C-alpha cells in the first residue's frame, strides 16, 4: 500500500505523514492538514455489513493512517471502542418512523465527540513515540460544549500529556458545564472564558500560531497539539461511522447493495459532515449530504448564496454545540473546490479573518452540488422533539431534532425519498431541560436532576453513567478569564512564567 501524506490548505509546504499531522494538529502556516488524496475502501460494503464496529473502523482508518502498522492501529481501536461504550454495537442504527438514527452518543460523555476522542489519545501517544517526541504534549482545545468533556475524559491521566479546555462561560448547557468542571485527572485544566465559542476558537488558533510562546514552551519541555476537529486525528475516526451506518442498513435488509442513502448532520464546525463527504468519496453510497443548522445559520446562507459571512448576531440556542459562526472544517472543503489551490484558499481565509466574509465564484459553487443546507428555529426544534415522542415514543436531543426538522424540509422541498440516516449526536440526557420543556411546558419549573429522573420514566432509557457521575461530583475547576488572558492562564497552568 502506498503511503498517504498530508498537506496544508494554505501553502505548498512539504507534506507530512499522518502521525506528524496528528501531533502538530494545525499546520505551521495556520492551515489545516488534508490527505493528498481521499483513498478508496479496499473492501466491499457487503463485506463491511458482516463486521463489528471495530473492524469497520480499522478498514476505513488504515487507508488514511498509512504510517501506522496494523498492530499499532488495531491496538488503538481496541483501547478506544471497549466497555466505555454502553453497547457492543458502539453506534447503533435505530429505525424511527421513516428515518434511521445513527446513535453516536453511547460513549463515556454521551455525545458523538466520544467516537473520535476515545481514540485520539492513543493515536497521539503512538505518533509521539513514532516521531521520537520527548516533550510533554499539551492538548489545547476550544469547546462549544461536547468536545471539551470528551477530550478531557480521553486524555485524563494519559502519560506525557496535559489538556487545557476553554469554553464559553455562559454558552453551554448546565449538564455540559458540570461534566467539564467536575473532571478528574492531574493533567486536566478547564477554563470558562467571558465570550462565545468563536472567541475561544480564535484564541486557540492564535496561540497555535504564536511562535514566541512556542519557543518558551519548548524550552520548558512542552509542545501544543489539538483535540479539536481541526486535528486530522479527530476527523479520520469519524469517517468510519458513516461506512458503518451503510453497512448496518445493508445487514438489516433495509437497503439494496449499491443503493444510495442520504445523510443528515446537525452542523456547527463542519467536521462531522466533512467526514460524511470523505466517506462518500471513499466509496460509501451516499447521495446527498444534508447540512442542518440552527438559528446561527451561517452555513445555510453559504450553501444558498455562495457567500460565507460571519458578520451577524451570535445567537444562543437550545442546541449550543452548533452555536458557531466560524466553521473551521469548511476550509478543508473550500481547499478542495478551489482545485487544491492553497494560495486561493489562503486568500479566502484572509478575507474571512479581515472582513468576516468571502464569496465563491459560479464554478466553485457548482462543486457544492453534493450538499444541501437548511436550518431550524427554536420552535421547529421543540416541535420535532414533541411530535416524534408523541408519535413513536422516541426521545431525541435538541441537535438531533435540528437534523430531523431539516430532513423533513428537504424531503418536502425535493420529493427525494431515499433512505435517510440522521447523525444523532447527543443523548437527550445531555440537554434534559430543553428536551423536557419541548415535550411539555409543565416541566419548565422542575429542578434539573428531578427532570433527569422524569426523562428516565417517560423514555424507559437507562440514565447514563455520565449523568449519575455528576449528580454528586465536586467542582474541581474554577478558573474563569477574559478572552485576552488565555496565554497567561496557560503559562500559569504549565508553570512557565
LINQUI-V964880 format. One record per helix or strand of 3 or more residues. SS is the DSSP state (2 for helix, 1 for strand). FROM is the first residue (numbers start at 1). LEN is the number of residues. If there is no record, write none. Layout:
BEGIN
ss=<SS;SS>
from=<FROM;FROM>
len=<LEN;LEN>
END
This chain:
BEGIN
ss=<1;2;1;2;2;2;1;1;2;1;2;1;2;1;2;2;1;2;1;2;1;2;1;2;2;2;1;2;1;2;2;1;2;2;2;2;1;2>
from=<6;18;33;45;53;70;93;99;113;136;146;161;174;188;197;211;222;232;261;271;286;298;307;320;330;342;357;362;371;378;398;419;428;441;448;465;480;483>
len=<3;7;3;5;12;11;4;5;18;8;10;8;8;7;12;9;5;20;6;12;8;8;3;3;8;14;3;5;5;15;17;6;12;3;12;7;3;12>
END
